[in-house]
């Protein structure tokens, strides 16, 4: 059992896609109508501007870039959902967004975020090309899968309970 700290529930990558200016079901107008960031209605775009996000060696600077990453795609729209590095990058970005909003956290979540960032850095992840797939049988693939599971659990609010 982990001791959690922080604010509200973490959110999934799908949530962050919807709560952006460029997601298919954008809720940005809802957030703006309710006072925007100043009133606590934070969307993905707000967090890309301040504090900013870094996934591996990739600075995530635009809404379309972030949404692509959350969906397992590169910035050009290439589908890399079969590459565990992209799955890890998407889960890491969602976790970073959650932490930036003050969502609950615990040592296990913070360790998973740090380990995911370090693995992506060691792979030279910059959001272009292939890193770990399609299937490559090596320790990095297994490590990525473990970290994906931990970050998914964090992003649905289950890891810190």
N, C-alpha and C positions, 0 to 999 in steps of 0.2 A: 504494500500500500504506500502510495506516494502522498506527500503533503503538497497540496496545490496552493498557489498564491496567485494573486492578480484578480482581474475583473471577470467579465462575462465569458460565455462559452466560446471556444474557438469555432471557426467556420470552415467549410470545405472549399476546395477550389471552385466548385460549381457556384457556390454562394458569391465568391469574389468575382466570377465572370458576370453574374447577374448584377452585382452592385458595382458597376463600372460604366463608363460612357460608351463603350464599344461592344459590350456583350449583346448577344442576340435578344435577350429579354431585359435590356438595360433598365435599371431602377434609378438611374442618376437623376431623373426629373423628380422622383419621389423624394430622394435625399435632399435635393435643392429646395423643393417646396416645404420641407420640414426644417429648413435653416442650414442645411449643409454641414460641413465639418465643424463650424463654430458651435452648432447645436448638438454635436455628437453623431451626426449622420455621415459617417465616413465611408467613402467609396474607394475602390482600388486605386483610381487615378490620384487621389489625395496622397496616398502612401508612397506612390512612385515619385511624387514631387518632394515629399518630406516625410520620412527620413531618407527615402530612396532604397532600392533593393539591389543586392548583388547575389547572383546565383552562380556558384563556381567562379569563373572569370568573366561572366556575362553581367554587365550592368543592365538591369531591366528598367528602361526609361520611358516606354510608351504603353498605352493601354493595349493596342493590338499585339505588341510583343509579349506582354504579360499573359494575355488570354491565350495566345498560341502556346506558350510554355505550359500553362495550366492544363491545356488539352493534349500535351505530348507532341506538339508540333514545333518546327523551327520557325524563325521569323518569316521565311518565304512560304510557309504553309505546308511544308513537307511533313508527312505523317511519320513520326518516330516512336509510336506507342509500343513498338516491339523492342525498343532499346531501353533497358532498365535505367540508364542514366537520365533520359528524358522524363521517365515516370518519377524518378527521385527528384529531379529539378522542379517538376510541377508541385509535388508534395512539399518540398522545401520552401518554394515561393509562398504557398498557402500558409505554411507555418510561420514564415517571416511576417506576412501580412497580419496574421493573428497576433503575434507577439507585439508588433508595432501599434496595434490598437489597444494593447493592455489586456488581452484575453488571459484567462487563467493559465498558469504555467507550473511546472514542477521540474526538479532536476533531470528526470528522464527525458522530458521534452527538450530542455535546453541542451542536453548531451546529444540527442538525436539530431538537432539542428546543426550543432557544431560538427558532428561526425559527417553529416551529409555534405556540408559545405567543404570540409577538408577532402572528402572523397572526390567530389566534383572538381575541386582545384587540382588534385593529383591526376585526374583524367584530362586536364586541360579543357574542361567543358566551357565552351563559349557559345553554345546554342546552334552550331553549324556542324553537320556531318554526323558520323556514327561514333559511338564510344564503347558500348557494351553489347551491341546486338546487330542483327538477330543472332540467335543464341550463341553466346561465347561461354565456354565452361572455364571460368577462373574465379578466384576468390573475390574479386571486385564485384562480380555479378551477384554472388551470394550476400556480400556485405550490403550492396545496394538494395536487394530484396528485403533484407532485415530492416534496414533504415526506412524503406518505403512503408513497411507495415507499421513501424513505430510512429512515423509521421502521420500516416492515415489515421491511426488511433488517436493521436493528438488532435488532428483537425476535425474529428467528429466528437471530441470531448471525452474520450474514453481513457486516454493514457494516464491522466493525472488523478484518477479516482482510485 
